[in-house]
Amino acid sequence: MMLASPLIAAMAMLITGSMLFLFLGQEPVHAFHVYFIKPLGTAYGVGELLLKATPLILCGVGLALGFRANVQNIGADGQLTMGAIGGASVALAFPDVQSGWLLPLMLLAGALAGMAWAAIPALLRTRFHTNEILVSLMLVYVAYLFLSYLVHGPLRDPEGFNFPQSKMFQDAALLPLLHEGLRTNVAFILSLFAVAGAWFFCRRSFAGFRMQVSGMAPAAAAYAGFSEARNVWLAFLVSGALAGLAGVGEVAGPIGQLQPSVSPGYGFTAIIVAYVGRLHPIGVLLAALLMSLLYIGGESVQMELQLPTAITGVFQGLLLFYLLAADLFIHYRFKPRRRIGAQPTPSVDANLPQETAAS
């Protein structure tokens, strides 16, 4: 049932979506065709699917590793934003370089920037026992504001007609495309390597075993001498590095510059991806493709059926809601409770004295 529950949740999402489309005055079969089938009818649509799945895979894999160790990193979107800033800073610092070392340096800078941003909640958790959920979440908005400051100030294009954006990156700072005519770039290949590396880490390494034990049985992990602080640091640094790579993939890929908003919420959607994928690297890959389809399907129904863009968030929320509901019924068994008034009254022995029986 743990493996079947994502499929059950997806079916429940489709049933609820049918009622939602009826409420919005749309014929469900046609609406679902526009949402899920039509975007994949062309090679360009498939390319867009892989393009949007790339940051979800990178962020989702990193978060899944942390969640397996019971490390709740909610700030992947902030780490993605800081990674984008780190990679873009390298590209803007060498505007005239046309060399092959620029892109690897951008990727390295993005990964380090994401790791540095993720190290803050890791330090506060291990040193001062703070709640990493709150700290990592609040740092997301700090990263947003820092990006806004940069594109409105130091990194703003002086020839950009006062728009809050940086200069366009040179060709050497852009990720190569996988196929001419599509926007999918080599960042998707990096995400597949991340999936393979995460699978090997979880299944074949002692560190992955240690993190899984710490998440499933903290008392047993403590008795075995597994360091909780080491797991926290490893989870945050790995997820921060992967989220930072996702940020570089955005600014050096389809965007090509720094803008006030780099991510439409990939880091938050990756939380759903990790749980729908059952915290397994292969499951995260499949869940990321599904979430990517929800993104491009939402754009399709917005253009063709004139539906609001919020429909994407509604479907994502429905999927997570039904998945959590399915998990509840998997882990807990519900039994009807007998009403208090229906309980039988205790019998009184007739051989007891009258005073004792009355008491």
C-alpha positions, 0 to 999 in steps of 0.5 A: 500500500505504501507503493500503491498510495501515490496512484490512489492519491493521483486517482482521487486528485483526478476525480476531484479535478473532474468536479472542479472542472464541472464547477468551472463550467468545463467538460472534464474529458476535454479539460483533462485532455488539454491539461495532461495530453495536449502538452505532450503532443509535440516534441517541444512539449516534451522538452518543456516537461523535462525542462521544468522537471529538472529543478524539481528532480535536483531539489526533490532528491536533496530533500528526500535524503534529508527527510529519510534522516528526519531532517526537515529542510523546508528552505530549498527555494531559498537555497535555489535562489542563492545558488542562482545568485552565486552562478550569476555572479561568476557569469557577470564577473567575467563578461568577456570570457569565452572559455570552457572553464566558465560554466563549471565555475558557475556550477561550483559557485552555485553549489557552494552558495546553496550549501552556505545558505543551507549551513545556517539552519544546520548550524543553528539546529546542531549548536542551539537546538533550533527548529530547522523547519522555521529557520530554513523557511524564513531564510527563503524570504531573506534570499528573495529580498537579497535577490531583489536588492541585487537586481535593483541595485549592484547587478542591475543592467545599466542599459536595461531601461531601469528594469530590475534585471541583470545583463544577459549572460554571454554564450559561454555562460549558457548551458548547452541544449540537448536538442536544437529547437528545444529548451532542455539543456544539460542540467537535465543530465545532471539531474539524472546523475543526481538520481543515480548518485542518491540511489547509490548513496542510499542503498550502497553506502554506510552513510546512507544506512546511518541516515535511514536508521536515524530517521526510522529509529532515533533511539537505536541510532543513538545506541549505535553511536550514530552522530545526529549532528553529522546527519543534520549537516550532511542532509543540509549540505547535500540538499543545499548543493543540489538546490544551488545547482538547480538555481544555476540551471535556471539562470544559465538555462531558460532565463539567461540572466538574473531577474527578481524571481528565479523560481516559481516555487520549485523548492516548495513543490519539491517537498511534494515531489519528495513525499509522492516519490516515497523518499526514493530517488527513482520515485522522486524522478517519476514524481517530478515528471508528474509535477512538471506535467501539472505545471505545463498543463496549468499553462495550457488550460490557462491559454486554451480554457481561460482558467486561472493559473491557480489551478496548478496549485490546486492540483498540487495541493490535492495530490499532497492532501490525498497522499497524506490521507492515504498514509494516515489510513496505512499507518493507523487503523480506525476502530469504532468506539463504544459509546459511554452510555452503552457500556454495561453496568457492573453486576452486583453479587446478591450474596454481599451485604446490602450496605456493601452492594449499595456502595 
